[in-house]
Amino acid sequence: MSDTSIYINGRRYYLPLNPKIVICYDGMDPSYLADAVIRGISPRLSVMAEHGFYASAHSAMPSFTNPNNVSIVCGAPPSVHGVSGNYWYDRDTGQEVMMTDAGPLRAPTILAGLAGAGVKVAAVTAKDKLRKALAVGLAGEGLTGIAFSAEKAAGATQAEHGISGDEAQAGHPVPDQYSPELSLFVLDAGLRLLRSGRAEVLYLSLSDFVQHAHAPGAPESDAFIRAVDARVGALLDAGATVGIVADHGMTDLSLADGRPNILYLGDRLDARFGAGATRVICPITDPFVRHHGALGGFVRVHILGDLDRDAVRAFLGRLPGVELALLREEMCRRFDQPMEREGDIAVIAGKGVALGTHDGAHALGDLAGARLRSHGSLAERDVPFLVSEPLDAAYQRKAATQQLHNYDIFDFVLNGTRREGIAP
Ligand SMILES: [Zn+2]
């Protein structure tokens, strides 16, 4: 590896001198890490925080999985790459579109840039829904990188994923998609790719299954964080620099009696402005909804009828449970969103409130009596930002003087912890 660098989305990234790994610890609210460190159940993460670097950073908004994973691998917010939800309403066609393929992605990724510069790069995700966006320019015909999901590891092919199913699976059973093991499979696969020399830069993206279901300190949460901690330790012992961020935090959105605390905006808007005059889109919607019923703290409202936007915005902004109701332009300006994918009005919930469409339209039965824990609002924007090695002076300054985002992690891991012998 040499002292050369690449530019991606306006930022410079040095090619690595040692293996560099970024982990997106999905749904890792800072409260889990604080709890684990205080009680001493995550020794390797504790050492990273104490002897490397730890800060509380912001996620991109909305605090959902896809926009943040894409922001992290692009090193840039949604206004740059165009992915602002898992799901959105295409105004031009009137279609509601799922972001399960790479179509909406309009910026290059750091992963693709490094692979193009000759670095061995791999991305492993828990869920397959993310894999295609992360694989753009990285894995597939004529490309040299690796990108596969734990969920569909068995079906991986050299042609599409840069690795065979046998090698991706390495003899391990593919875990259930609703299990903690799905994330552990990702970390184990990353360790194998690192040890075998198949990859020197890795992006490992976990699932938030455990955090959706269990609060900090619950036995299931403890077991998961211990298992992740041990695997992070193995990656460090193999010589890698490791950076860890989350895509979003996680908040309990239930009432004291355990029922979910839902404000059905579609019902409120229909009652005030007439049925069918507006459409509420929940951008958290994805094919993986069992644990949140497509309920989170952020929705987009599209005006279909002949209504005054300001009147609708003012109505929404006055509803208790709504933290912010913003016109499209204001949402894009304040939270770096792509204009063409924003609703007429963006609505951000207050802490502890879920925003829904219509009573009966959400699969609450799937929660099976568990408390609703979810994300999407400003209350889940704070995420941990960990680097396993001390930062150089320039990056310490940067961290002290700027608002850190989770999508700064590749910058810090590749540029802020460079080893001896290379001038900055
Ligand atoms: Zn997530």
Residues whose N, C-alpha, C, O or C-beta is under 5 A from the ligand:
A	BS01	ZN	D26 G27 F64 T65 D208 D247
